[in-house]
Amino acid sequence: MAFIKNISRIGNSNGIIIEKRVLDILDIDEETPLKFTTDGTSLVITPLRRHRSLQEILFKNFIKYGETLRDLAK
């Protein structure tokens, strides 16, 4: 996936707004720590993931797909 963004003024700083659809694809939110690296030409932003328990993963997917799973079980 590739897209073009401009830097925006945010208060006394500059920032890049990331749309919700991209956050959803990457499974990140405002609490996800991000690592910024550069080779002097490009900026790479990598989410730092904490290891989630199986219970957390199942719960998140149940919230997201629970209704569909109930319909399939019928």
N, C-alpha and C positions, 0 to 999 in steps of 0.2 A: 504494500500500500504506500502510495506517495501522495503528498499534498503540499500546497504552497501556503505559507502563513507569513504575515508581517508582524514585526514587533510592535506592541501597543504600549502606550503610556498608561501606567497604573500607579497613581499617586506620584511620588517622587522617583519611581523606578520604571523600568521597562519590563515587559513580560510577553509571553506567548500564551494565548488562550487555547486550551485543548478541548475540543468538543466532546460531549458526553459519549457519542458513538465510538470515538477513538478510545476513551477511557474504558468503555465497556469491552471493546475488543481486547485491550491489554489487561483487563481485569485489575485496574488500579483506581484509586480515588485520592482525595486530598490528604489522606493519612498515609499513603504509600511513600516511603522514602525513595528519592530518585538520585542516582549517581550520574554526574555530568563529567564527560571526558571529551578531550579534543586532541586532534593531531596538528592543530594550528590552522586547519582549513575547514574541518567539519566539526559539528557538535553532535555528540551521541548521548542520549538520555536513556538510562537503563533503570527499570524499577528494581529495587532491592526487595526481594520476597522473603518474608519470614515463613518458616515451615508451618503449614497449617495441619491440624489434626484431621483425621478421617472424619470425625464427627462434625467439624466445622465445614468441611467440603460438602458432606452429605446434606447438612442443614441448609447451606447456601443454595445448593441445587434443588432441594425440596421447595424452598421459598420461590425459586425462579420457575421450576417446572412442575410443582406439586399438582396443580390442576390438570395438566396434561397427563401426568402419571396416573392420577385417579381415573381419568377418562379411559386410558388404555387398559387399566385393570378391570374395567367393567365388562 
